[in-house]
Amino acid sequence: MVDLALLQSISYIAGALGVCVAAVYYVINMRTTLQTRQAQLFMQIYDRMSQPELSAIINDIRYNMHWTDTEDFWRKFGAETNITEYSRVASAGNYFKGIGVLLKKGLIDKMFIYDLLSSPLKLYWERLGPVILERRRLTDNPNLFAFVDYLYDEMKKIDVELSKKSI
């Protein structure tokens, strides 16, 4: 005959095993959910980056917008003189700023951003960075597009890491 204590022990073990299986399932499910969210966020960023409006802004900055110094930039493209162009340039900056915030908060993978945005971001910051930095100084606003600056710096760090690996 089976002892009652043995049956009770077996039922406790079965209950504990059930809890362990549920915990493992939960961890696997959460990991999959996180990967899915990362993929969704990446696709939203990709979708925005591949829209013609943002591509046109980046290409205009690269090929069509010419200035000699920061003063010349503000004369030609500043909000006071050319609100349309200023808004377009600021729109691209705000997009990169948002990505910088996500990266700083650890909500998106750095390599996702590098693979997708490093070229247009570098182009944007290398052309407009001096203008923005001067504007920060003149307006005494050290946070003006600070997350774009941060994002650019992070992409440059990856460039350095990748160049070390290829040597």
NUDREN-187907 format. One record per residue: residue in one letter; y, z, x of N, C-alpha, C in turn. Coordinates in nm, 4 decimals, decimal comma. Layout:
<fimis>
+------+----------+----------+----------+----------+----------+----------+----------+----------+----------+
| code |     n.yy |     n.zz |     n.xx |    ca.yy |    ca.zz |    ca.xx |     c.yy |     c.zz |     c.xx |
+------+----------+----------+----------+----------+----------+----------+----------+----------+----------+
|    a |        Y |        Z |        X |        Y |        Z |        X |        Y |        Z |        X |
...
+------+----------+----------+----------+----------+----------+----------+----------+----------+----------+
</fimis>
This chain:
<fimis>
+------+----------+----------+----------+----------+----------+----------+----------+----------+----------+
| code |     n.yy |     n.zz |     n.xx |    ca.yy |    ca.zz |    ca.xx |     c.yy |     c.zz |     c.xx |
+------+----------+----------+----------+----------+----------+----------+----------+----------+----------+
|    m |  -0,1166 |   0,0000 |   0,0828 |   0,0000 |   0,0000 |   0,0000 |   0,1246 |   0,0000 |   0,0884 |
|    v |   0,2326 |  -0,0661 |   0,0402 |   0,3549 |  -0,0799 |   0,1172 |   0,4412 |   0,0435 |   0,0962 |
|    d |   0,4893 |   0,0932 |   0,2052 |   0,5722 |   0,2123 |   0,2026 |   0,7105 |   0,1778 |   0,1464 |
|    l |   0,7663 |   0,2637 |   0,0643 |   0,8988 |   0,2433 |   0,0041 |   1,0083 |   0,2357 |   0,1102 |
|    a |   0,9980 |   0,3110 |   0,2148 |   1,0971 |   0,3097 |   0,3230 |   1,0970 |   0,1745 |   0,3934 |
|    l |   0,9783 |   0,1138 |   0,4085 |   0,9682 |  -0,0169 |   0,4711 |   1,0367 |  -0,1223 |   0,3842 |
|    l |   1,0125 |  -0,1178 |   0,2567 |   1,0778 |  -0,2125 |   0,1643 |   1,2294 |  -0,1965 |   0,1672 |
|    q |   1,2733 |  -0,0747 |   0,1715 |   1,4165 |  -0,0476 |   0,1761 |   1,4770 |  -0,1004 |   0,3073 |
|    s |   1,4094 |  -0,0832 |   0,4178 |   1,4570 |  -0,1336 |   0,5473 |   1,4632 |  -0,2851 |   0,5473 |
|    i |   1,3610 |  -0,3480 |   0,4916 |   1,3591 |  -0,4945 |   0,4847 |   1,4751 |  -0,5446 |   0,4001 |
|    s |   1,5045 |  -0,4775 |   0,2897 |   1,6162 |  -0,5214 |   0,2039 |   1,7501 |  -0,5030 |   0,2745 |
|    y |   1,7650 |  -0,3983 |   0,3540 |   1,8883 |  -0,3783 |   0,4317 |   1,9038 |  -0,4888 |   0,5368 |
|    i |   1,7936 |  -0,5206 |   0,6035 |   1,7965 |  -0,6253 |   0,7060 |   1,8301 |  -0,7601 |   0,6419 |
|    a |   1,7701 |  -0,7877 |   0,5272 |   1,7977 |  -0,9146 |   0,4576 |   1,9446 |  -0,9212 |   0,4166 |
|    g |   1,9990 |  -0,8109 |   0,3697 |   2,1411 |  -0,8068 |   0,3330 |   2,2306 |  -0,8290 |   0,4547 |
|    a |   2,1965 |  -0,7648 |   0,5656 |   2,2748 |  -0,7805 |   0,6888 |   2,2665 |  -0,9241 |   0,7401 |
|    l |   2,1487 |  -0,9844 |   0,7336 |   2,1331 |  -1,1233 |   0,7750 |   2,2171 |  -1,2161 |   0,6857 |
|    g |   2,2213 |  -1,1862 |   0,5583 |   2,3027 |  -1,2657 |   0,4654 |   2,4506 |  -1,2595 |   0,5016 |
|    v |   2,4967 |  -1,1414 |   0,5363 |   2,6367 |  -1,1262 |   0,5774 |   2,6628 |  -1,2024 |   0,7069 |
|    c |   2,5699 |  -1,1970 |   0,8017 |   2,5861 |  -1,2699 |   0,9282 |   2,5899 |  -1,4204 |   0,9051 |
|    v |   2,5003 |  -1,4704 |   0,8211 |   2,4987 |  -1,6137 |   0,7899 |   2,6303 |  -1,6541 |   0,7235 |
|    a |   2,6809 |  -1,5719 |   0,6323 |   2,8082 |  -1,6017 |   0,5655 |   2,9233 |  -1,6024 |   0,6661 |
|    a |   2,9224 |  -1,5107 |   0,7614 |   3,0279 |  -1,5059 |   0,8625 |   3,0249 |  -1,6296 |   0,9510 |
|    v |   2,9057 |  -1,6706 |   0,9930 |   2,8928 |  -1,7918 |   1,0743 |   2,9401 |  -1,9126 |   0,9956 |
|    y |   2,9006 |  -1,9225 |   0,8701 |   2,9445 |  -2,0333 |   0,7847 |   3,0970 |  -2,0338 |   0,7720 |
|    y |   3,1557 |  -1,9171 |   0,7540 |   3,3007 |  -1,9064 |   0,7407 |   3,3715 |  -1,9553 |   0,8670 |
|    v |   3,3219 |  -1,9150 |   0,9838 |   3,3825 |  -1,9566 |   1,1112 |   3,3729 |  -2,1081 |   1,1267 |
|    i |   3,2579 |  -2,1644 |   1,0997 |   3,2406 |  -2,3099 |   1,1100 |   3,3313 |  -2,3809 |   1,0111 |
|    n |   3,3392 |  -2,3306 |   0,8912 |   3,4243 |  -2,3898 |   0,7876 |   3,5717 |  -2,3827 |   0,8268 |
|    m |   3,6150 |  -2,2709 |   0,8816 |   3,7549 |  -2,2561 |   0,9231 |   3,7874 |  -2,3498 |   1,0397 |
|    r |   3,6950 |  -2,3657 |   1,1314 |   3,7153 |  -2,4560 |   1,2443 |   3,7298 |  -2,6007 |   1,1941 |
|    t |   3,6462 |  -2,6390 |   1,1014 |   3,6536 |  -2,7735 |   1,0435 |   3,7843 |  -2,7917 |   0,9669 |
|    t |   3,8248 |  -2,6908 |   0,8936 |   3,9512 |  -2,6968 |   0,8189 |   4,0688 |  -2,7125 |   0,9143 |
|    l |   4,0677 |  -2,6399 |   1,0234 |   4,1754 |  -2,6497 |   1,1221 |   4,1802 |  -2,7896 |   1,1826 |
|    q |   4,0646 |  -2,8443 |   1,2162 |   4,0608 |  -2,9801 |   1,2713 |   4,1119 |  -3,0820 |   1,1693 |
|    t |   4,0762 |  -3,0622 |   1,0443 |   4,1230 |  -3,1523 |   0,9382 |   4,2737 |  -3,1430 |   0,9232 |
|    r |   4,3281 |  -3,0238 |   0,9262 |   4,4738 |  -3,0065 |   0,9159 |   4,5450 |  -3,0691 |   1,0348 |
|    q |   4,4887 |  -3,0522 |   1,1538 |   4,5470 |  -3,1147 |   1,2724 |   4,5481 |  -3,2665 |   1,2565 |
|    a |   4,4385 |  -3,3213 |   1,2082 |   4,4300 |  -3,4666 |   1,1887 |   4,5298 |  -3,5128 |   1,0834 |
|    q |   4,5453 |  -3,4375 |   0,9754 |   4,6418 |  -3,4736 |   0,8715 |   4,7842 |  -3,4701 |   0,9262 |
|    l |   4,8155 |  -3,3663 |   1,0007 |   4,9490 |  -3,3557 |   1,0591 |   4,9732 |  -3,4698 |   1,1568 |
|    f |   4,8759 |  -3,4992 |   1,2382 |   4,8873 |  -3,6105 |   1,3325 |   4,9140 |  -3,7407 |   1,2574 |
|    m |   4,8416 |  -3,7637 |   1,1503 |   4,8592 |  -3,8882 |   1,0750 |   4,9968 |  -3,8935 |   1,0077 |
|    q |   5,0483 |  -3,7808 |   0,9636 |   5,1838 |  -3,7790 |   0,9070 |   5,2866 |  -3,8134 |   1,0147 |
|    i |   5,2689 |  -3,7582 |   1,1323 |   5,3599 |  -3,7890 |   1,2435 |   5,3471 |  -3,9359 |   1,2809 |
|    y |   5,2252 |  -3,9833 |   1,2884 |   5,2007 |  -4,1236 |   1,3211 |   5,2620 |  -4,2163 |   1,2161 |
|    d |   5,2446 |  -4,1798 |   1,0908 |   5,2994 |  -4,2616 |   0,9826 |   5,4510 |  -4,2726 |   0,9941 |
|    r |   5,5164 |  -4,1611 |   1,0192 |   5,6624 |  -4,1623 |   1,0338 |   5,7041 |  -4,2437 |   1,1565 |
|    m |   5,6298 |  -4,2284 |   1,2651 |   5,6653 |  -4,2994 |   1,3873 |   5,6470 |  -4,4496 |   1,3723 |
|    s |   5,5542 |  -4,4913 |   1,2886 |   5,5283 |  -4,6341 |   1,2749 |   5,6106 |  -4,6984 |   1,1641 |
|    q |   5,6969 |  -4,6230 |   1,1002 |   5,7846 |  -4,6827 |   0,9993 |   5,8915 |  -4,7666 |   1,0681 |
|    p |   5,9237 |  -4,8797 |   1,0109 |   6,0200 |  -4,9708 |   1,0748 |   6,1563 |  -4,9068 |   1,1043 |
|    e |   6,2003 |  -4,8148 |   1,0203 |   6,3325 |  -4,7553 |   1,0401 |   6,3406 |  -4,6792 |   1,1721 |
|    l |   6,2399 |  -4,5975 |   1,1994 |   6,2428 |  -4,5195 |   1,3233 |   6,2235 |  -4,6100 |   1,4449 |
|    s |   6,1352 |  -4,7069 |   1,4333 |   6,1173 |  -4,8030 |   1,5424 |   6,2469 |  -4,8785 |   1,5700 |
|    a |   6,3176 |  -4,9155 |   1,4636 |   6,4441 |  -4,9879 |   1,4802 |   6,5470 |  -4,9014 |   1,5517 |
|    i |   6,5521 |  -4,7747 |   1,5183 |   6,6478 |  -4,6847 |   1,5837 |   6,6168 |  -4,6748 |   1,7334 |
|    i |   6,4894 |  -4,6511 |   1,7654 |   6,4502 |  -4,6382 |   1,9058 |   6,4797 |  -4,7681 |   1,9807 |
|    n |   6,4482 |  -4,8808 |   1,9202 |   6,4741 |  -5,0096 |   1,9863 |   6,6236 |  -5,0383 |   1,9992 |
|    d |   6,7027 |  -4,9983 |   1,8993 |   6,8481 |  -5,0142 |   1,9115 |   6,9026 |  -4,9308 |   2,0267 |
|    i |   6,8544 |  -4,8094 |   2,0386 |   6,8989 |  -4,7237 |   2,1491 |   6,8635 |  -4,7890 |   2,2819 |
|    r |   6,7466 |  -4,8480 |   2,2868 |   6,6997 |  -4,9087 |   2,4115 |   6,7705 |  -5,0395 |   2,4452 |
|    y |   6,7879 |  -5,1269 |   2,3457 |   6,8333 |  -5,2628 |   2,3744 |   6,9751 |  -5,2961 |   2,3279 |
|    n |   7,0219 |  -5,2329 |   2,2225 |   7,1462 |  -5,2781 |   2,1609 |   7,2646 |  -5,1836 |   2,1747 |
|    m |   7,2393 |  -5,0579 |   2,1991 |   7,3482 |  -4,9616 |   2,2089 |   7,3852 |  -4,9442 |   2,3559 |
|    h |   7,5079 |  -4,9784 |   2,3879 |   7,5524 |  -4,9705 |   2,5271 |   7,6758 |  -4,8808 |   2,5353 |
|    w |   7,6767 |  -4,7930 |   2,6321 |   7,7913 |  -4,7072 |   2,6577 |   7,7946 |  -4,6765 |   2,8065 |
|    t |   7,9131 |  -4,6463 |   2,8538 |   7,9293 |  -4,6227 |   2,9972 |   7,9198 |  -4,4750 |   3,0343 |
|    d |   7,9666 |  -4,3892 |   2,9451 |   7,9604 |  -4,2452 |   2,9683 |   7,9601 |  -4,1760 |   2,8325 |
|    t |   7,9582 |  -4,0441 |   2,8338 |   7,9484 |  -3,9713 |   2,7068 |   8,0708 |  -3,9941 |   2,6193 |
|    e |   8,1855 |  -4,0028 |   2,6801 |   8,3077 |  -4,0293 |   2,6032 |   8,2987 |  -4,1643 |   2,5327 |
|    d |   8,2522 |  -4,2632 |   2,6050 |   8,2353 |  -4,3968 |   2,5487 |   8,1331 |  -4,3940 |   2,4351 |
|    f |   8,0255 |  -4,3171 |   2,4515 |   7,9255 |  -4,3050 |   2,3443 |   7,9910 |  -4,2529 |   2,2169 |
|    w |   8,0683 |  -4,1442 |   2,2288 |   8,1283 |  -4,0840 |   2,1098 |   8,2335 |  -4,1752 |   2,0481 |
|    r |   8,3017 |  -4,2521 |   2,1305 |   8,3982 |  -4,3488 |   2,0769 |   8,3277 |  -4,4566 |   1,9948 |
|    k |   8,2143 |  -4,5020 |   2,0433 |   8,1431 |  -4,6111 |   1,9773 |   8,0486 |  -4,5653 |   1,8665 |
|    f |   7,9826 |  -4,4516 |   1,8877 |   7,8730 |  -4,4134 |   1,7983 |   7,8870 |  -4,2731 |   1,7396 |
|    g |   8,0000 |  -4,2092 |   1,7601 |   8,0191 |  -4,0737 |   1,7102 |   8,0354 |  -4,0700 |   1,5594 |
|    a |   8,0167 |  -3,9536 |   1,5029 |   8,0257 |  -3,9367 |   1,3573 |   8,1644 |  -3,9722 |   1,3049 |
|    e |   8,2668 |  -3,9469 |   1,3837 |   8,4039 |  -3,9727 |   1,3389 |   8,4359 |  -4,1223 |   1,3351 |
|    t |   8,3684 |  -4,2012 |   1,4185 |   8,4027 |  -4,3430 |   1,4296 |   8,2973 |  -4,4369 |   1,3728 |
|    n |   8,1706 |  -4,3942 |   1,3714 |   8,0636 |  -4,4829 |   1,3268 |   7,9526 |  -4,3979 |   1,2647 |
|    i |   7,9780 |  -4,3516 |   1,1451 |   7,8862 |  -4,2572 |   1,0800 |   7,7469 |  -4,3164 |   1,0601 |
|    t |   7,7387 |  -4,4461 |   1,0382 |   7,6081 |  -4,5091 |   1,0164 |   7,5212 |  -4,4998 |   1,1412 |
|    e |   7,5758 |  -4,5420 |   1,2556 |   7,4983 |  -4,5371 |   1,3801 |   7,4719 |  -4,3926 |   1,4224 |
|    y |   7,5720 |  -4,3084 |   1,4066 |   7,5537 |  -4,1675 |   1,4418 |   7,4392 |  -4,1072 |   1,3593 |
|    s |   7,4365 |  -4,1371 |   1,2312 |   7,3321 |  -4,0838 |   1,1426 |   7,1946 |  -4,1343 |   1,1830 |
|    r |   7,1853 |  -4,2581 |   1,2218 |   7,0576 |  -4,3150 |   1,2652 |   7,0080 |  -4,2452 |   1,3924 |
|    v |   7,0987 |  -4,2300 |   1,4882 |   7,0613 |  -4,1651 |   1,6148 |   7,0236 |  -4,0189 |   1,5901 |
|    a |   7,1009 |  -3,9506 |   1,5064 |   7,0720 |  -3,8102 |   1,4746 |   6,9402 |  -3,7980 |   1,3990 |
|    s |   6,9096 |  -3,8950 |   1,3133 |   6,7843 |  -3,8935 |   1,2380 |   6,6647 |  -3,8965 |   1,3325 |
|    a |   6,6680 |  -3,9830 |   1,4316 |   6,5593 |  -3,9880 |   1,5306 |   6,5529 |  -3,8562 |   1,6068 |
|    g |   6,6687 |  -3,8024 |   1,6442 |   6,6719 |  -3,6740 |   1,7142 |   6,6145 |  -3,5620 |   1,6295 |
|    n |   6,6453 |  -3,5628 |   1,5011 |   6,5915 |  -3,4603 |   1,4116 |   6,4396 |  -3,4725 |   1,3988 |
|    y |   6,3908 |  -3,5944 |   1,3986 |   6,2460 |  -3,6157 |   1,3945 |   6,1806 |  -3,5543 |   1,5184 |
|    f |   6,2335 |  -3,5859 |   1,6359 |   6,1780 |  -3,5300 |   1,7591 |   6,1969 |  -3,3783 |   1,7638 |
|    k |   6,3071 |  -3,3310 |   1,7099 |   6,3315 |  -3,1864 |   1,7052 |   6,2235 |  -3,1172 |   1,6218 |
|    g |   6,1885 |  -3,1756 |   1,5089 |   6,0831 |  -3,1188 |   1,4242 |   5,9490 |  -3,1129 |   1,4954 |
|    i |   5,9181 |  -3,2182 |   1,5695 |   5,7932 |  -3,2196 |   1,6465 |   5,7986 |  -3,1116 |   1,7548 |
|    g |   5,9152 |  -3,0959 |   1,8169 |   5,9323 |  -2,9914 |   1,9179 |   5,9098 |  -2,8527 |   1,8614 |
|    v |   5,9578 |  -2,8288 |   1,7399 |   5,9372 |  -2,6989 |   1,6752 |   5,7879 |  -2,6759 |   1,6521 |
|    l |   5,7184 |  -2,7769 |   1,6001 |   5,5742 |  -2,7640 |   1,5771 |   5,4999 |  -2,7344 |   1,7069 |
|    l |   5,5394 |  -2,8015 |   1,8128 |   5,4740 |  -2,7804 |   1,9416 |   5,5028 |  -2,6407 |   1,9956 |
|    k |   5,6271 |  -2,5988 |   1,9884 |   5,6666 |  -2,4655 |   2,0384 |   5,5924 |  -2,3545 |   1,9643 |
|    k |   5,5704 |  -2,3744 |   1,8345 |   5,5009 |  -2,2743 |   1,7521 |   5,3493 |  -2,2837 |   1,7675 |
|    g |   5,3023 |  -2,3822 |   1,8430 |   5,1586 |  -2,3970 |   1,8644 |   5,0853 |  -2,4552 |   1,7446 |
|    l |   5,1565 |  -2,5265 |   1,6592 |   5,0955 |  -2,5797 |   1,5378 |   5,0390 |  -2,7204 |   1,5544 |
|    i |   5,0612 |  -2,7793 |   1,6702 |   5,0069 |  -2,9125 |   1,6948 |   4,9667 |  -2,9230 |   1,8406 |
|    d |   4,8650 |  -3,0016 |   1,8632 |   4,8114 |  -3,0189 |   1,9972 |   4,9070 |  -3,1002 |   2,0841 |
|    k |   4,9323 |  -3,0507 |   2,2032 |   5,0256 |  -3,1146 |   2,2967 |   4,9816 |  -3,2565 |   2,3331 |
|    m |   4,8518 |  -3,2768 |   2,3519 |   4,8028 |  -3,4093 |   2,3896 |   4,8122 |  -3,5089 |   2,2747 |
|    f |   4,7999 |  -3,4624 |   2,1506 |   4,8227 |  -3,5509 |   2,0350 |   4,9627 |  -3,6092 |   2,0444 |
|    i |   5,0585 |  -3,5207 |   2,0677 |   5,1977 |  -3,5631 |   2,0730 |   5,2207 |  -3,6525 |   2,1940 |
|    y |   5,1623 |  -3,6160 |   2,3057 |   5,1789 |  -3,6977 |   2,4257 |   5,1272 |  -3,8395 |   2,4017 |
|    d |   5,0074 |  -3,8488 |   2,3477 |   4,9473 |  -3,9803 |   2,3260 |   5,0275 |  -4,0654 |   2,2273 |
|    l |   5,0885 |  -4,0015 |   2,1316 |   5,1571 |  -4,0755 |   2,0263 |   5,3049 |  -4,0987 |   2,0542 |
|    l |   5,3735 |  -3,9977 |   2,1058 |   5,5196 |  -4,0021 |   2,1083 |   5,5843 |  -3,9996 |   2,2457 |
|    s |   5,5079 |  -3,9887 |   2,3513 |   5,5733 |  -3,9678 |   2,4807 |   5,6677 |  -4,0823 |   2,5174 |
|    s |   5,6281 |  -4,2058 |   2,4956 |   5,7146 |  -4,3179 |   2,5344 |   5,8454 |  -4,3231 |   2,4550 |
|    p |   5,8397 |  -4,3224 |   2,3204 |   5,9676 |  -4,3260 |   2,2483 |   6,0531 |  -4,2014 |   2,2717 |
|    l |   5,9882 |  -4,0862 |   2,2879 |   6,0635 |  -3,9638 |   2,3144 |   6,1350 |  -3,9723 |   2,4487 |
|    k |   6,0634 |  -4,0166 |   2,5517 |   6,1252 |  -4,0289 |   2,6839 |   6,2421 |  -4,1263 |   2,6785 |
|    l |   6,2229 |  -4,2361 |   2,6121 |   6,3299 |  -4,3340 |   2,5990 |   6,4510 |  -4,2701 |   2,5305 |
|    y |   6,4272 |  -4,2009 |   2,4200 |   6,5349 |  -4,1364 |   2,3453 |   6,6086 |  -4,0364 |   2,4342 |
|    w |   6,5342 |  -3,9447 |   2,4953 |   6,5989 |  -3,8373 |   2,5710 |   6,6634 |  -3,8882 |   2,6997 |
|    e |   6,6000 |  -3,9809 |   2,7674 |   6,6580 |  -4,0291 |   2,8929 |   6,7861 |  -4,1083 |   2,8689 |
|    r |   6,7969 |  -4,1724 |   2,7524 |   6,9211 |  -4,2428 |   2,7191 |   7,0252 |  -4,1471 |   2,6616 |
|    l |   6,9819 |  -4,0574 |   2,5735 |   7,0780 |  -3,9734 |   2,5007 |   7,0883 |  -3,8305 |   2,5525 |
|    g |   6,9960 |  -3,7899 |   2,6367 |   6,9999 |  -3,6534 |   2,6895 |   7,1330 |  -3,6158 |   2,7515 |
|    p |   7,1870 |  -3,6991 |   2,8411 |   7,3172 |  -3,6648 |   2,8995 |   7,4284 |  -3,6508 |   2,7952 |
|    v |   7,4242 |  -3,7342 |   2,6923 |   7,5238 |  -3,7266 |   2,5846 |   7,5084 |  -3,5949 |   2,5084 |
|    i |   7,3843 |  -3,5601 |   2,4772 |   7,3574 |  -3,4366 |   2,4030 |   7,3928 |  -3,3143 |   2,4869 |
|    l |   7,3556 |  -3,3153 |   2,6138 |   7,3872 |  -3,2008 |   2,7008 |   7,5386 |  -3,1806 |   2,7127 |
|    e |   7,6116 |  -3,2910 |   2,7238 |   7,7582 |  -3,2800 |   2,7300 |   7,8138 |  -3,2282 |   2,5978 |
|    r |   7,7565 |  -3,2730 |   2,4880 |   7,8010 |  -3,2262 |   2,3557 |   7,7737 |  -3,0765 |   2,3406 |
|    r |   7,6596 |  -3,0293 |   2,3910 |   7,6299 |  -2,8857 |   2,3896 |   7,7397 |  -2,8087 |   2,4612 |
|    r |   7,7773 |  -2,8608 |   2,5778 |   7,8788 |  -2,7926 |   2,6582 |   8,0127 |  -2,7914 |   2,5853 |
|    l |   8,0539 |  -2,9058 |   2,5329 |   8,1846 |  -2,9162 |   2,4676 |   8,1938 |  -2,8342 |   2,3391 |
|    t |   8,0842 |  -2,8265 |   2,2660 |   8,0858 |  -2,7539 |   2,1389 |   8,0383 |  -2,6095 |   2,1542 |
|    d |   8,0029 |  -2,5713 |   2,2762 |   7,9500 |  -2,4380 |   2,3039 |   7,8329 |  -2,4064 |   2,2106 |
|    n |   7,7452 |  -2,5057 |   2,1970 |   7,6278 |  -2,4930 |   2,1108 |   7,5023 |  -2,5213 |   2,1944 |
|    p |   7,4497 |  -2,4186 |   2,2626 |   7,3356 |  -2,4412 |   2,3511 |   7,2077 |  -2,4802 |   2,2780 |
|    n |   7,2040 |  -2,4658 |   2,1471 |   7,0838 |  -2,4980 |   2,0708 |   7,0836 |  -2,6395 |   2,0132 |
|    l |   7,1896 |  -2,7147 |   2,0375 |   7,1990 |  -2,8496 |   1,9840 |   7,0831 |  -2,9346 |   2,0372 |
|    f |   6,9955 |  -2,9751 |   1,9498 |   6,8769 |  -3,0541 |   1,9838 |   6,7933 |  -2,9899 |   2,0955 |
|    a |   6,7921 |  -2,8568 |   2,0987 |   6,7186 |  -2,7861 |   2,2042 |   6,5687 |  -2,8145 |   2,1976 |
|    f |   6,5160 |  -2,8340 |   2,0779 |   6,3729 |  -2,8595 |   2,0681 |   6,3367 |  -3,0012 |   2,1130 |
|    v |   6,4320 |  -3,0927 |   2,1108 |   6,4073 |  -3,2258 |   2,1670 |   6,3969 |  -3,2127 |   2,3186 |
|    d |   6,4870 |  -3,1373 |   2,3749 |   6,4865 |  -3,1085 |   2,5185 |   6,3537 |  -3,0423 |   2,5574 |
|    y |   6,3122 |  -2,9428 |   2,4801 |   6,1857 |  -2,8726 |   2,5046 |   6,0683 |  -2,9702 |   2,4982 |
|    l |   6,0659 |  -3,0536 |   2,3953 |   5,9576 |  -3,1505 |   2,3785 |   5,9529 |  -3,2470 |   2,4962 |
|    y |   6,0683 |  -3,2947 |   2,5382 |   6,0762 |  -3,3847 |   2,6532 |   6,0201 |  -3,3163 |   2,7787 |
|    d |   6,0612 |  -3,1925 |   2,8011 |   6,0133 |  -3,1188 |   2,9186 |   5,8610 |  -3,1024 |   2,9160 |
|    e |   5,8056 |  -3,0754 |   2,7990 |   5,6610 |  -3,0594 |   2,7870 |   5,5886 |  -3,1916 |   2,8150 |
|    m |   5,6444 |  -3,3013 |   2,7695 |   5,5835 |  -3,4325 |   2,7952 |   5,5900 |  -3,4663 |   2,9443 |
|    k |   5,6989 |  -3,4301 |   3,0098 |   5,7114 |  -3,4538 |   3,1541 |   5,6095 |  -3,3691 |   3,2323 |
|    k |   5,5844 |  -3,2466 |   3,1856 |   5,4833 |  -3,1628 |   3,2505 |   5,3460 |  -3,2291 |   3,2423 |
|    i |   5,3161 |  -3,2879 |   3,1287 |   5,1882 |  -3,3574 |   3,1132 |   5,1835 |  -3,4781 |   3,2065 |
|    d |   5,2956 |  -3,5504 |   3,2176 |   5,3017 |  -3,6625 |   3,3124 |   5,2633 |  -3,6170 |   3,4524 |
|    v |   5,3189 |  -3,5043 |   3,4943 |   5,2916 |  -3,4515 |   3,6290 |   5,1437 |  -3,4141 |   3,6416 |
|    e |   5,0907 |  -3,3452 |   3,5394 |   4,9490 |  -3,3065 |   3,5434 |   4,8591 |  -3,4292 |   3,5516 |
|    l |   4,8884 |  -3,5296 |   3,4718 |   4,8057 |  -3,6505 |   3,4704 |   4,8169 |  -3,7276 |   3,6007 |
|    s |   4,9348 |  -3,7286 |   3,6586 |   4,9498 |  -3,7998 |   3,7861 |   4,8730 |  -3,7280 |   3,8973 |
|    k |   4,8627 |  -3,5971 |   3,8921 |   4,7849 |  -3,5217 |   3,9914 |   4,6364 |  -3,5516 |   3,9772 |
|    k |   4,5916 |  -3,5689 |   3,8534 |   4,4494 |  -3,5967 |   3,8299 |   4,4113 |  -3,7370 |   3,8749 |
|    s |   4,5056 |  -3,8291 |   3,8681 |   4,4723 |  -3,9669 |   3,9039 |   4,4776 |  -3,9930 |   4,0539 |
|    i |   4,5318 |  -3,8975 |   4,1267 |   4,5413 |  -3,9140 |   4,2735 |   4,4129 |  -3,8742 |   4,3392 |
+------+----------+----------+----------+----------+----------+----------+----------+----------+----------+
</fimis>
